[in-house]
Amino acid sequence: MFSRMSITKSTGSYSDNIRRLREALDAADAVMIGAGAGMSTSAGFTYTGERFERYFSDFAAKYSFRDMYSGGFYPFSEPEEFWAYWSRYIFINRYMDAPKPVYDNLLALIKDKDYFVITTNVDHCFQKAGVDKNRLFYTQGDYGLFQCSRPCCQETFDNESMIRQMMEQQKDMRIPSELLPVCPHCGRPMTMNLRSDDKFVEDEGWHRAAERYEDFLRTRVHQRILFLELGVGYNTPVIIKYPFWRMTTQNKAAIYACINYGEAVCPKEIERQAICIDGDIGKILEDLNEI
């Protein structure tokens, strides 16, 4: 449907694009936000460098991986070690606050608007910033939820208490065997509620959020809607990016805004309706709030 041609920040000066986006936000009847990994990266949830060394230097020394993402795929031979790694991973990326107030700054921009958020992020940052959970659809799961590894049921389980116990009681890169999480229904091992294969559990809350997302779009289809895409890459473009492009072409009153570091692009077909800003999301949101 779309050509490979794209536009970037070179279509206008930074100050002009900030002004245009502020005007589009103020004029919009509704704001549809789509957020990807770049949003949390801007907020300081980095998976490499100093942050990785601070929390995983022991695993790095033993297994030679150099980032959290790679460690998540390491074939640990024992579940006690697997959960020592993953409890740290979940704790720092789900239960700790983001180092920078990027999500708070976004909420300051949209709190008085008719908005909805769809995100592929699984770190709960929107909820921690105060976004209404009834205006949020987290499509790919949540670090804060476990599910049966089979799964024997379409149910998820809050894991905060278990993760905190694993953090407090792990020693020498292992957790006590009695803390290994098991499904309360069938006794099989539990796993994270993250979409990685066809075993991902879409529980009742997931389906309610999906319905609210579809209803938001359906009831505002002819309005002046701002599709605000933040830090979305090309790992899963069919979830946010491509639908935003398609819906913009179908509504001539819509505006598509893409904020991304190094990937602020749009197809030529919607160039006249687009605002693309190549830069750090956190800095751009700060500047928008100051106008």
C-alpha positions as CSV (number, residue, x, y, z in Angstrom):
1,M,0.0,0.0,0.0
2,F,2.8,2.4,0.9
3,S,5.9,3.3,-1.1
4,R,9.3,2.9,0.4
5,M,9.9,6.7,0.1
6,S,9.9,8.5,3.4
7,I,10.4,11.9,5.0
8,T,12.5,12.8,8.0
9,K,13.3,15.8,10.2
10,S,14.9,17.4,7.1
11,T,11.4,18.4,5.9
12,G,11.5,21.3,8.3
13,S,13.5,22.9,11.1
14,Y,13.2,21.5,14.6
15,S,11.5,24.6,16.0
16,D,9.0,24.6,13.1
17,N,8.1,20.9,13.7
18,I,7.7,21.4,17.4
19,R,5.4,24.3,16.8
20,R,3.4,22.3,14.2
21,L,3.1,19.4,16.6
22,R,2.0,21.6,19.5
23,E,-0.7,23.2,17.2
24,A,-1.8,19.7,16.0
25,L,-2.1,18.6,19.6
26,D,-4.1,21.6,20.7
27,A,-6.4,21.3,17.7
28,A,-7.0,17.6,17.9
29,D,-10.4,16.2,19.0
30,A,-8.6,13.0,20.1
31,V,-5.1,11.8,20.5
32,M,-4.1,8.2,19.7
33,I,-0.7,7.4,21.1
34,G,1.4,4.5,20.0
35,A,4.6,3.8,22.1
36,G,7.4,1.5,21.5
37,A,10.8,0.6,23.0
38,G,12.3,3.9,22.2
39,M,10.0,5.6,24.7
40,S,11.4,3.7,27.6
41,T,14.9,4.0,26.3
42,S,14.5,7.7,26.4
43,A,13.2,7.4,30.0
44,G,16.5,5.7,31.0
45,F,15.4,2.0,30.8
46,T,18.6,1.0,28.9
47,Y,19.6,-2.6,28.7
48,T,23.3,-2.1,28.1
49,G,26.3,-0.2,29.6
50,E,26.4,1.1,33.1
51,R,22.9,-0.1,34.1
52,F,23.6,-3.6,32.9
53,E,27.0,-3.7,34.7
54,R,25.4,-2.4,37.9
55,Y,22.9,-5.2,38.2
56,F,24.4,-8.1,36.2
57,S,28.1,-7.9,36.4
58,D,28.2,-11.4,38.0
59,F,26.2,-13.0,35.2
60,A,28.3,-11.1,32.6
61,A,31.5,-12.4,34.2
62,K,30.3,-16.0,34.2
63,Y,28.5,-16.2,30.8
64,S,30.1,-13.3,28.8
65,F,26.9,-11.7,27.5
66,R,27.0,-7.9,27.6
67,D,23.4,-6.8,27.7
68,M,20.1,-7.7,29.5
69,Y,18.4,-8.7,26.3
70,S,21.0,-11.4,25.4
71,G,20.9,-12.7,28.9
72,G,17.2,-13.2,28.6
73,F,17.8,-15.8,26.0
74,Y,20.7,-17.6,27.7
75,P,19.9,-21.3,28.3
76,F,20.5,-21.5,32.0
77,S,20.8,-25.1,33.0
78,E,19.0,-24.8,36.3
79,P,15.7,-23.0,37.0
80,E,17.1,-21.5,40.3
81,E,19.7,-19.6,38.3
82,F,17.2,-18.7,35.5
83,W,14.9,-17.1,38.1
84,A,17.8,-15.3,39.8
85,Y,18.5,-13.6,36.5
86,W,14.9,-12.9,35.6
87,S,13.8,-11.7,39.0
88,R,16.5,-9.0,38.8
89,Y,15.5,-8.3,35.2
90,I,11.8,-7.9,36.1
91,F,12.5,-6.0,39.3
92,I,14.7,-3.2,37.8
93,N,12.6,-2.9,34.6
94,R,9.1,-3.2,36.1
95,Y,9.1,-2.3,39.8
96,M,11.8,0.4,39.8
97,D,10.9,3.9,38.5
98,A,12.3,5.1,35.3
99,P,15.3,7.4,35.8
100,K,13.9,10.2,33.7
101,P,10.3,11.7,33.7
102,V,9.6,11.1,30.1
103,Y,6.2,9.4,30.8
104,D,5.2,12.1,33.2
105,N,5.9,14.7,30.6
106,L,3.8,12.9,28.1
107,L,0.9,12.7,30.5
108,A,1.2,16.5,31.2
109,L,0.6,17.0,27.5
110,I,-2.4,14.8,27.1
111,K,-4.1,14.6,30.4
112,D,-6.9,17.1,29.4
113,K,-7.3,15.6,25.9
114,D,-9.5,12.7,24.8
115,Y,-6.7,10.1,24.5
116,F,-5.9,6.4,24.3
117,V,-2.6,4.6,24.4
118,I,-1.5,1.4,22.6
119,T,2.0,0.1,23.5
120,T,4.2,-2.8,22.9
121,N,6.2,-1.9,26.0
122,V,5.8,-4.3,29.0
123,D,7.4,-2.2,31.8
124,H,4.3,-0.6,33.3
125,C,5.7,2.9,32.9
126,F,2.4,4.4,31.7
127,Q,0.5,3.2,34.7
128,K,3.3,4.4,37.1
129,A,3.1,7.8,35.5
130,G,-0.6,8.0,36.2
131,V,-2.2,7.1,32.8
132,D,-5.7,5.8,33.3
133,K,-5.5,2.0,32.8
134,N,-8.9,2.2,31.0
135,R,-7.2,4.2,28.3
136,L,-4.3,1.8,27.8
137,F,-3.8,-1.4,25.8
138,Y,-0.5,-3.1,26.4
139,T,-0.5,-5.7,23.6
140,Q,2.6,-7.7,24.3
141,G,2.2,-8.5,28.0
142,D,3.5,-7.2,31.3
143,Y,6.7,-8.0,33.2
144,G,4.5,-7.8,36.3
145,L,2.5,-10.9,35.3
146,F,3.2,-14.6,35.3
147,Q,1.3,-17.3,33.3
148,C,1.3,-21.0,33.2
149,S,4.0,-22.2,30.8
150,R,1.7,-24.8,29.3
151,P,-0.7,-22.8,29.5
152,C,-3.5,-24.7,31.2
153,C,-5.7,-21.6,31.5
154,Q,-6.2,-18.1,30.1
155,E,-5.3,-16.5,33.3
156,T,-2.4,-14.3,34.5
157,F,-1.0,-13.8,38.0
158,D,0.5,-10.8,39.7
159,N,4.2,-11.5,40.5
160,E,5.3,-8.5,42.6
161,S,5.5,-10.4,45.9
162,M,7.2,-13.4,44.3
163,I,9.8,-11.3,42.5
164,R,10.6,-9.3,45.6
165,Q,11.1,-12.5,47.6
166,M,13.4,-13.8,44.8
167,M,15.4,-10.6,44.9
168,E,15.8,-10.7,48.7
169,Q,16.7,-14.3,49.0
170,Q,18.9,-15.0,46.0
171,K,22.5,-15.9,46.7
172,D,25.4,-16.8,44.4
173,M,23.1,-16.2,41.4
174,R,20.5,-18.6,42.5
175,I,17.1,-18.4,44.3
176,P,15.9,-21.0,46.8
177,S,14.2,-23.9,45.1
178,E,11.0,-23.3,47.2
179,L,10.6,-19.9,45.5
180,L,10.3,-21.4,42.0
181,P,6.9,-20.2,40.6
182,V,4.4,-22.9,39.7
183,C,0.9,-22.7,38.3
184,P,-1.7,-22.8,41.1
185,H,-4.0,-24.9,38.9
186,C,-1.8,-27.6,37.3
187,G,1.6,-27.3,39.2
188,R,3.6,-26.7,36.0
189,P,6.3,-24.1,36.0
190,M,5.2,-20.5,35.4
191,T,6.7,-18.1,32.9
192,M,6.5,-14.4,32.1
193,N,3.4,-13.1,30.4
194,L,5.3,-11.9,27.4
195,R,4.3,-12.5,23.8
196,S,7.1,-14.7,22.3
197,D,5.1,-17.6,20.8
198,D,1.6,-19.1,20.5
199,K,1.5,-19.8,24.3
200,F,1.1,-16.2,25.2
201,V,-2.0,-15.8,27.4
202,E,-4.5,-13.1,26.5
203,D,-6.5,-12.9,29.7
204,E,-9.8,-11.2,30.4
205,G,-8.1,-7.9,31.1
206,W,-6.2,-8.1,27.8
207,H,-9.4,-8.6,25.8
208,R,-11.2,-5.8,27.6
209,A,-8.3,-3.4,26.8
210,A,-8.4,-4.6,23.1
211,E,-12.1,-3.8,23.0
212,R,-11.6,-0.4,24.4
213,Y,-8.9,0.4,21.9
214,E,-11.1,-0.7,19.0
215,D,-14.1,1.3,20.4
216,F,-11.9,4.4,20.7
217,L,-10.9,4.2,17.1
218,R,-14.4,3.3,15.8
219,T,-16.2,6.1,17.6
220,R,-13.7,8.8,16.5
221,V,-13.1,7.7,12.9
222,H,-14.1,11.1,11.4
223,Q,-12.7,13.4,14.0
224,R,-9.5,15.4,13.9
225,I,-7.3,12.8,15.4
226,L,-3.6,13.0,16.1
227,F,-1.8,9.7,15.7
228,L,1.2,10.3,17.9
229,E,3.9,7.6,17.5
230,L,6.7,7.5,20.0
231,G,9.8,5.3,19.7
232,V,8.2,2.6,17.5
233,G,10.7,0.6,15.4
234,Y,10.3,-2.1,12.9
235,N,10.3,-5.3,15.1
236,T,6.5,-5.4,15.1
237,P,5.3,-2.6,12.8
238,V,1.9,-4.2,12.2
239,I,0.8,-3.4,15.7
240,I,1.2,0.4,15.7
241,K,3.1,1.9,12.8
242,Y,1.4,0.4,9.8
243,P,-2.2,0.8,11.3
244,F,-1.4,4.5,12.1
245,W,-0.3,5.1,8.5
246,R,-3.4,3.4,7.2
247,M,-5.8,5.2,9.4
248,T,-4.1,8.5,8.5
249,T,-4.7,7.9,4.8
250,Q,-8.3,7.1,5.5
251,N,-9.0,10.4,7.4
252,K,-7.9,13.6,5.7
253,A,-8.5,15.5,9.0
254,A,-5.9,13.3,10.8
255,I,-2.3,14.1,11.6
256,Y,0.4,11.5,11.9
257,A,3.3,12.5,14.1
258,C,6.4,10.3,14.5
259,I,9.0,11.1,17.1
260,N,12.0,8.7,17.0
261,Y,15.7,8.8,17.3
262,G,17.1,7.9,13.8
263,E,13.8,6.5,12.5
264,A,11.4,9.5,12.2
265,V,9.9,8.6,8.9
266,C,6.6,8.3,7.1
267,P,5.5,7.1,3.6
268,K,5.1,9.6,0.8
269,E,1.4,9.0,0.7
270,I,0.8,10.8,3.9
271,E,3.6,13.4,3.8
272,R,1.2,16.3,3.8
273,Q,-0.4,15.1,7.0
274,A,2.8,14.1,8.7
275,I,5.1,15.7,11.3
276,C,8.4,13.7,11.7
277,I,10.9,14.7,14.3
278,D,14.2,12.9,14.6
279,G,15.5,13.2,18.2
280,D,15.3,12.2,21.8
281,I,11.7,11.8,22.9
282,G,12.3,13.1,26.3
283,K,13.8,16.4,25.1
284,I,11.0,16.8,22.5
285,L,8.2,16.3,25.1
286,E,9.9,18.8,27.4
287,D,10.0,21.4,24.6
288,L,6.3,20.7,23.7
289,N,5.4,21.3,27.3
290,E,7.2,24.7,27.3
291,I,5.3,26.1,24.4
